[in-house]
Amino acid sequence: MRTPIANTSDPTAYFESFLFKPTDRFSAIYPNYQELVSGLSGVSTEAGYELTLL
């Protein structure tokens, strides 16, 4: 592990200090978590037809 930085520093720099580069491809930090949540929620669509009982 690299030398730790102060936990009062920039959050992105603090996160990056924990990564084992270049092999850590599974860890990521996003500046806006709402964009991430909406991007992962997917798109809800319908088939375009409806059933009616007669």
HTML snippet that shows the backbone in 3Dmol.js (N, CA, C, O; Angstrom):
<script src="https://3Dmol.org/build/3Dmol-min.js"></script>
<div id="view" style="width:600px;height:400px;position:relative"></div>
<script>
const pdb = `
ATOM      1  N   MET A   1       0.833  -1.174   0.000  1.00  0.00           N
ATOM      2  CA  MET A   1       0.000   0.000   0.000  1.00  0.00           C
ATOM      3  C   MET A   1       0.880   1.240   0.000  1.00  0.00           C
ATOM      4  O   MET A   1       1.950   1.265   0.607  1.00  0.00           O
ATOM      5  N   ARG A   2       0.417   2.238  -0.676  1.00  0.00           N
ATOM      6  CA  ARG A   2       1.172   3.493  -0.713  1.00  0.00           C
ATOM      7  C   ARG A   2       1.040   4.232   0.606  1.00  0.00           C
ATOM      8  O   ARG A   2       0.259   3.848   1.477  1.00  0.00           O
ATOM      9  N   THR A   3       1.808   5.287   0.737  1.00  0.00           N
ATOM     10  CA  THR A   3       1.714   6.085   1.953  1.00  0.00           C
ATOM     11  C   THR A   3       0.351   6.761   1.999  1.00  0.00           C
ATOM     12  O   THR A   3      -0.092   7.331   1.002  1.00  0.00           O
ATOM     13  N   PRO A   4      -0.311   6.703   3.134  1.00  0.00           N
ATOM     14  CA  PRO A   4      -1.657   7.285   3.217  1.00  0.00           C
ATOM     15  C   PRO A   4      -1.622   8.812   3.156  1.00  0.00           C
ATOM     16  O   PRO A   4      -0.638   9.450   3.530  1.00  0.00           O
ATOM     17  N   ILE A   5      -2.719   9.368   2.676  1.00  0.00           N
ATOM     18  CA  ILE A   5      -2.856  10.822   2.673  1.00  0.00           C
ATOM     19  C   ILE A   5      -3.889  11.184   3.731  1.00  0.00           C
ATOM     20  O   ILE A   5      -4.601  10.314   4.232  1.00  0.00           O
ATOM     21  N   ALA A   6      -3.968  12.426   4.061  1.00  0.00           N
ATOM     22  CA  ALA A   6      -4.890  12.879   5.110  1.00  0.00           C
ATOM     23  C   ALA A   6      -6.337  12.676   4.671  1.00  0.00           C
ATOM     24  O   ALA A   6      -6.688  12.930   3.518  1.00  0.00           O
ATOM     25  N   ASN A   7      -7.162  12.220   5.591  1.00  0.00           N
ATOM     26  CA  ASN A   7      -8.561  11.988   5.241  1.00  0.00           C
ATOM     27  C   ASN A   7      -9.354  13.278   5.090  1.00  0.00           C
ATOM     28  O   ASN A   7     -10.538  13.234   4.757  1.00  0.00           O
ATOM     29  N   THR A   8      -8.738  14.403   5.322  1.00  0.00           N
ATOM     30  CA  THR A   8      -9.398  15.685   5.116  1.00  0.00           C
ATOM     31  C   THR A   8      -9.096  16.267   3.739  1.00  0.00           C
ATOM     32  O   THR A   8      -9.541  17.370   3.422  1.00  0.00           O
ATOM     33  N   SER A   9      -8.342  15.532   2.917  1.00  0.00           N
ATOM     34  CA  SER A   9      -8.012  16.020   1.578  1.00  0.00           C
ATOM     35  C   SER A   9      -9.184  15.814   0.626  1.00  0.00           C
ATOM     36  O   SER A   9     -10.254  15.367   1.037  1.00  0.00           O
ATOM     37  N   ASP A  10      -8.982  16.136  -0.622  1.00  0.00           N
ATOM     38  CA  ASP A  10      -9.997  16.006  -1.658  1.00  0.00           C
ATOM     39  C   ASP A  10     -10.499  14.557  -1.712  1.00  0.00           C
ATOM     40  O   ASP A  10      -9.679  13.639  -1.735  1.00  0.00           O
ATOM     41  N   PRO A  11     -11.827  14.319  -1.734  1.00  0.00           N
ATOM     42  CA  PRO A  11     -12.343  12.948  -1.736  1.00  0.00           C
ATOM     43  C   PRO A  11     -11.864  12.099  -2.909  1.00  0.00           C
ATOM     44  O   PRO A  11     -11.624  10.902  -2.753  1.00  0.00           O
ATOM     45  N   THR A  12     -11.725  12.712  -4.082  1.00  0.00           N
ATOM     46  CA  THR A  12     -11.257  11.959  -5.237  1.00  0.00           C
ATOM     47  C   THR A  12      -9.808  11.531  -5.046  1.00  0.00           C
ATOM     48  O   THR A  12      -9.455  10.391  -5.346  1.00  0.00           O
ATOM     49  N   ALA A  13      -8.981  12.419  -4.557  1.00  0.00           N
ATOM     50  CA  ALA A  13      -7.578  12.081  -4.319  1.00  0.00           C
ATOM     51  C   ALA A  13      -7.449  11.043  -3.210  1.00  0.00           C
ATOM     52  O   ALA A  13      -6.594  10.161  -3.284  1.00  0.00           O
ATOM     53  N   TYR A  14      -8.284  11.140  -2.195  1.00  0.00           N
ATOM     54  CA  TYR A  14      -8.267  10.166  -1.100  1.00  0.00           C
ATOM     55  C   TYR A  14      -8.653   8.778  -1.611  1.00  0.00           C
ATOM     56  O   TYR A  14      -8.028   7.784  -1.241  1.00  0.00           O
ATOM     57  N   PHE A  15      -9.681   8.708  -2.461  1.00  0.00           N
ATOM     58  CA  PHE A  15     -10.097   7.439  -3.049  1.00  0.00           C
ATOM     59  C   PHE A  15      -9.010   6.866  -3.936  1.00  0.00           C
ATOM     60  O   PHE A  15      -8.708   5.675  -3.860  1.00  0.00           O
ATOM     61  N   GLU A  16      -8.418   7.705  -4.778  1.00  0.00           N
ATOM     62  CA  GLU A  16      -7.378   7.261  -5.698  1.00  0.00           C
ATOM     63  C   GLU A  16      -6.149   6.737  -4.956  1.00  0.00           C
ATOM     64  O   GLU A  16      -5.415   5.905  -5.490  1.00  0.00           O
ATOM     65  N   SER A  17      -5.918   7.214  -3.739  1.00  0.00           N
ATOM     66  CA  SER A  17      -4.741   6.758  -2.997  1.00  0.00           C
ATOM     67  C   SER A  17      -4.867   5.307  -2.558  1.00  0.00           C
ATOM     68  O   SER A  17      -3.857   4.664  -2.274  1.00  0.00           O
ATOM     69  N   PHE A  18      -6.086   4.776  -2.497  1.00  0.00           N
ATOM     70  CA  PHE A  18      -6.289   3.385  -2.100  1.00  0.00           C
ATOM     71  C   PHE A  18      -6.208   2.397  -3.255  1.00  0.00           C
ATOM     72  O   PHE A  18      -6.062   1.196  -3.026  1.00  0.00           O
ATOM     73  N   LEU A  19      -6.300   2.874  -4.483  1.00  0.00           N
ATOM     74  CA  LEU A  19      -6.340   1.985  -5.634  1.00  0.00           C
ATOM     75  C   LEU A  19      -4.974   1.380  -5.919  1.00  0.00           C
ATOM     76  O   LEU A  19      -3.939   2.019  -5.726  1.00  0.00           O
ATOM     77  N   PHE A  20      -4.991   0.153  -6.374  1.00  0.00           N
ATOM     78  CA  PHE A  20      -3.778  -0.523  -6.810  1.00  0.00           C
ATOM     79  C   PHE A  20      -3.737  -0.418  -8.324  1.00  0.00           C
ATOM     80  O   PHE A  20      -4.338  -1.228  -9.029  1.00  0.00           O
ATOM     81  N   LYS A  21      -3.030   0.578  -8.813  1.00  0.00           N
ATOM     82  CA  LYS A  21      -3.020   0.861 -10.242  1.00  0.00           C
ATOM     83  C   LYS A  21      -1.885   0.136 -10.916  1.00  0.00           C
ATOM     84  O   LYS A  21      -0.854  -0.067 -10.275  1.00  0.00           O
ATOM     85  N   PRO A  22      -1.997  -0.256 -12.129  1.00  0.00           N
ATOM     86  CA  PRO A  22      -3.087  -0.121 -13.097  1.00  0.00           C
ATOM     87  C   PRO A  22      -4.035  -1.316 -13.102  1.00  0.00           C
ATOM     88  O   PRO A  22      -4.907  -1.393 -13.967  1.00  0.00           O
ATOM     89  N   THR A  23      -3.892  -2.240 -12.171  1.00  0.00           N
ATOM     90  CA  THR A  23      -4.680  -3.470 -12.249  1.00  0.00           C
ATOM     91  C   THR A  23      -6.060  -3.378 -11.615  1.00  0.00           C
ATOM     92  O   THR A  23      -6.879  -4.269 -11.839  1.00  0.00           O
ATOM     93  N   ASP A  24      -6.352  -2.365 -10.850  1.00  0.00           N
ATOM     94  CA  ASP A  24      -7.664  -2.240 -10.219  1.00  0.00           C
ATOM     95  C   ASP A  24      -8.636  -1.579 -11.184  1.00  0.00           C
ATOM     96  O   ASP A  24      -8.720  -0.354 -11.264  1.00  0.00           O
ATOM     97  N   ARG A  25      -9.362  -2.407 -11.909  1.00  0.00           N
ATOM     98  CA  ARG A  25     -10.309  -1.881 -12.890  1.00  0.00           C
ATOM     99  C   ARG A  25     -11.748  -1.944 -12.405  1.00  0.00           C
ATOM    100  O   ARG A  25     -12.659  -1.549 -13.132  1.00  0.00           O
ATOM    101  N   PHE A  26     -11.969  -2.430 -11.196  1.00  0.00           N
ATOM    102  CA  PHE A  26     -13.321  -2.600 -10.684  1.00  0.00           C
ATOM    103  C   PHE A  26     -13.761  -1.475  -9.748  1.00  0.00           C
ATOM    104  O   PHE A  26     -14.946  -1.375  -9.429  1.00  0.00           O
ATOM    105  N   SER A  27     -12.853  -0.645  -9.312  1.00  0.00           N
ATOM    106  CA  SER A  27     -13.188   0.448  -8.399  1.00  0.00           C
ATOM    107  C   SER A  27     -13.333   1.743  -9.186  1.00  0.00           C
ATOM    108  O   SER A  27     -12.537   2.044 -10.075  1.00  0.00           O
ATOM    109  N   ALA A  28     -14.366   2.497  -8.838  1.00  0.00           N
ATOM    110  CA  ALA A  28     -14.611   3.765  -9.530  1.00  0.00           C
ATOM    111  C   ALA A  28     -15.272   4.730  -8.570  1.00  0.00           C
ATOM    112  O   ALA A  28     -15.918   4.328  -7.603  1.00  0.00           O
ATOM    113  N   ILE A  29     -15.099   6.009  -8.853  1.00  0.00           N
ATOM    114  CA  ILE A  29     -15.761   7.055  -8.082  1.00  0.00           C
ATOM    115  C   ILE A  29     -16.448   7.981  -9.077  1.00  0.00           C
ATOM    116  O   ILE A  29     -15.877   8.345 -10.105  1.00  0.00           O
ATOM    117  N   TYR A  30     -17.669   8.351  -8.759  1.00  0.00           N
ATOM    118  CA  TYR A  30     -18.463   9.191  -9.647  1.00  0.00           C
ATOM    119  C   TYR A  30     -18.775  10.504  -8.943  1.00  0.00           C
ATOM    120  O   TYR A  30     -19.143  10.498  -7.769  1.00  0.00           O
ATOM    121  N   PRO A  31     -18.634  11.636  -9.642  1.00  0.00           N
ATOM    122  CA  PRO A  31     -18.885  12.923  -9.002  1.00  0.00           C
ATOM    123  C   PRO A  31     -20.362  13.160  -8.696  1.00  0.00           C
ATOM    124  O   PRO A  31     -20.684  13.892  -7.759  1.00  0.00           O
ATOM    125  N   ASN A  32     -21.262  12.557  -9.465  1.00  0.00           N
ATOM    126  CA  ASN A  32     -22.695  12.759  -9.252  1.00  0.00           C
ATOM    127  C   ASN A  32     -23.364  11.388  -9.188  1.00  0.00           C
ATOM    128  O   ASN A  32     -23.539  10.737 -10.219  1.00  0.00           O
ATOM    129  N   TYR A  33     -23.736  10.950  -8.001  1.00  0.00           N
ATOM    130  CA  TYR A  33     -24.293   9.604  -7.871  1.00  0.00           C
ATOM    131  C   TYR A  33     -25.687   9.502  -8.472  1.00  0.00           C
ATOM    132  O   TYR A  33     -26.109   8.405  -8.837  1.00  0.00           O
ATOM    133  N   GLN A  34     -26.420  10.614  -8.587  1.00  0.00           N
ATOM    134  CA  GLN A  34     -27.751  10.573  -9.188  1.00  0.00           C
ATOM    135  C   GLN A  34     -27.671  10.174 -10.662  1.00  0.00           C
ATOM    136  O   GLN A  34     -28.535   9.444 -11.148  1.00  0.00           O
ATOM    137  N   GLU A  35     -26.655  10.640 -11.374  1.00  0.00           N
ATOM    138  CA  GLU A  35     -26.469  10.247 -12.770  1.00  0.00           C
ATOM    139  C   GLU A  35     -26.168   8.759 -12.867  1.00  0.00           C
ATOM    140  O   GLU A  35     -26.647   8.088 -13.780  1.00  0.00           O
ATOM    141  N   LEU A  36     -25.392   8.249 -11.950  1.00  0.00           N
ATOM    142  CA  LEU A  36     -25.067   6.825 -11.935  1.00  0.00           C
ATOM    143  C   LEU A  36     -26.314   5.988 -11.678  1.00  0.00           C
ATOM    144  O   LEU A  36     -26.545   4.992 -12.365  1.00  0.00           O
ATOM    145  N   VAL A  37     -27.115   6.382 -10.699  1.00  0.00           N
ATOM    146  CA  VAL A  37     -28.329   5.633 -10.369  1.00  0.00           C
ATOM    147  C   VAL A  37     -29.298   5.641 -11.541  1.00  0.00           C
ATOM    148  O   VAL A  37     -29.869   4.603 -11.877  1.00  0.00           O
ATOM    149  N   SER A  38     -29.490   6.782 -12.160  1.00  0.00           N
ATOM    150  CA  SER A  38     -30.416   6.856 -13.289  1.00  0.00           C
ATOM    151  C   SER A  38     -29.874   6.110 -14.505  1.00  0.00           C
ATOM    152  O   SER A  38     -30.647   5.566 -15.293  1.00  0.00           O
ATOM    153  N   GLY A  39     -28.565   6.080 -14.660  1.00  0.00           N
ATOM    154  CA  GLY A  39     -27.974   5.336 -15.766  1.00  0.00           C
ATOM    155  C   GLY A  39     -28.073   3.832 -15.578  1.00  0.00           C
ATOM    156  O   GLY A  39     -28.154   3.092 -16.559  1.00  0.00           O
ATOM    157  N   LEU A  40     -28.068   3.372 -14.344  1.00  0.00           N
ATOM    158  CA  LEU A  40     -28.151   1.940 -14.071  1.00  0.00           C
ATOM    159  C   LEU A  40     -29.583   1.440 -13.925  1.00  0.00           C
ATOM    160  O   LEU A  40     -29.808   0.231 -13.869  1.00  0.00           O
ATOM    161  N   SER A  41     -30.552   2.346 -13.862  1.00  0.00           N
ATOM    162  CA  SER A  41     -31.934   1.925 -13.658  1.00  0.00           C
ATOM    163  C   SER A  41     -32.546   1.318 -14.916  1.00  0.00           C
ATOM    164  O   SER A  41     -33.538   0.595 -14.818  1.00  0.00           O
ATOM    165  N   GLY A  42     -31.998   1.582 -16.065  1.00  0.00           N
ATOM    166  CA  GLY A  42     -32.501   0.997 -17.301  1.00  0.00           C
ATOM    167  C   GLY A  42     -33.685   1.759 -17.860  1.00  0.00           C
ATOM    168  O   GLY A  42     -34.098   2.786 -17.321  1.00  0.00           O
ATOM    169  N   VAL A  43     -34.215   1.243 -18.935  1.00  0.00           N
ATOM    170  CA  VAL A  43     -35.338   1.872 -19.608  1.00  0.00           C
ATOM    171  C   VAL A  43     -36.510   0.896 -19.548  1.00  0.00           C
ATOM    172  O   VAL A  43     -36.378  -0.271 -19.915  1.00  0.00           O
ATOM    173  N   SER A  44     -37.629   1.376 -19.091  1.00  0.00           N
ATOM    174  CA  SER A  44     -38.828   0.545 -19.013  1.00  0.00           C
ATOM    175  C   SER A  44     -39.686   0.804 -20.239  1.00  0.00           C
ATOM    176  O   SER A  44     -40.135   1.928 -20.463  1.00  0.00           O
ATOM    177  N   THR A  45     -39.912  -0.228 -21.027  1.00  0.00           N
ATOM    178  CA  THR A  45     -40.736  -0.083 -22.227  1.00  0.00           C
ATOM    179  C   THR A  45     -41.814  -1.156 -22.237  1.00  0.00           C
ATOM    180  O   THR A  45     -41.728  -2.153 -21.520  1.00  0.00           O
ATOM    181  N   GLU A  46     -42.817  -0.936 -23.052  1.00  0.00           N
ATOM    182  CA  GLU A  46     -43.890  -1.900 -23.243  1.00  0.00           C
ATOM    183  C   GLU A  46     -43.819  -2.497 -24.629  1.00  0.00           C
ATOM    184  O   GLU A  46     -43.152  -1.959 -25.513  1.00  0.00           O
ATOM    185  N   ALA A  47     -44.502  -3.603 -24.819  1.00  0.00           N
ATOM    186  CA  ALA A  47     -44.467  -4.280 -26.109  1.00  0.00           C
ATOM    187  C   ALA A  47     -45.293  -3.564 -27.170  1.00  0.00           C
ATOM    188  O   ALA A  47     -45.086  -3.803 -28.360  1.00  0.00           O
ATOM    189  N   GLY A  48     -46.218  -2.697 -26.781  1.00  0.00           N
ATOM    190  CA  GLY A  48     -46.994  -1.948 -27.759  1.00  0.00           C
ATOM    191  C   GLY A  48     -48.372  -2.533 -28.015  1.00  0.00           C
ATOM    192  O   GLY A  48     -49.048  -2.120 -28.957  1.00  0.00           O
ATOM    193  N   TYR A  49     -48.797  -3.473 -27.210  1.00  0.00           N
ATOM    194  CA  TYR A  49     -50.130  -4.028 -27.374  1.00  0.00           C
ATOM    195  C   TYR A  49     -50.774  -4.177 -26.006  1.00  0.00           C
ATOM    196  O   TYR A  49     -50.091  -4.153 -24.982  1.00  0.00           O
ATOM    197  N   GLU A  50     -52.093  -4.333 -25.993  1.00  0.00           N
ATOM    198  CA  GLU A  50     -52.796  -4.553 -24.732  1.00  0.00           C
ATOM    199  C   GLU A  50     -53.843  -5.639 -24.943  1.00  0.00           C
ATOM    200  O   GLU A  50     -54.337  -5.819 -26.056  1.00  0.00           O
ATOM    201  N   LEU A  51     -54.177  -6.353 -23.895  1.00  0.00           N
ATOM    202  CA  LEU A  51     -55.147  -7.424 -23.959  1.00  0.00           C
ATOM    203  C   LEU A  51     -56.487  -6.929 -23.466  1.00  0.00           C
ATOM    204  O   LEU A  51     -56.564  -6.214 -22.467  1.00  0.00           O
ATOM    205  N   THR A  52     -57.542  -7.309 -24.162  1.00  0.00           N
ATOM    206  CA  THR A  52     -58.899  -6.958 -23.771  1.00  0.00           C
ATOM    207  C   THR A  52     -59.728  -8.226 -23.762  1.00  0.00           C
ATOM    208  O   THR A  52     -59.735  -8.969 -24.743  1.00  0.00           O
ATOM    209  N   LEU A  53     -60.422  -8.481 -22.676  1.00  0.00           N
ATOM    210  CA  LEU A  53     -61.285  -9.652 -22.590  1.00  0.00           C
ATOM    211  C   LEU A  53     -62.678  -9.283 -23.075  1.00  0.00           C
ATOM    212  O   LEU A  53     -63.226  -8.254 -22.681  1.00  0.00           O
ATOM    213  N   LEU A  54     -63.244 -10.115 -23.924  1.00  0.00           N
ATOM    214  CA  LEU A  54     -64.582  -9.891 -24.468  1.00  0.00           C
ATOM    215  C   LEU A  54     -65.534 -10.930 -23.963  1.00  0.00           C
ATOM    216  O   LEU A  54     -66.715 -10.908 -24.313  1.00  0.00           O
TER     217      LEU A  54
END
`;
const viewer = $3Dmol.createViewer("view");
viewer.addModel(pdb, "pdb");
viewer.setStyle({}, {cartoon: {color: "spectrum"}});
viewer.zoomTo();
viewer.render();
</script>
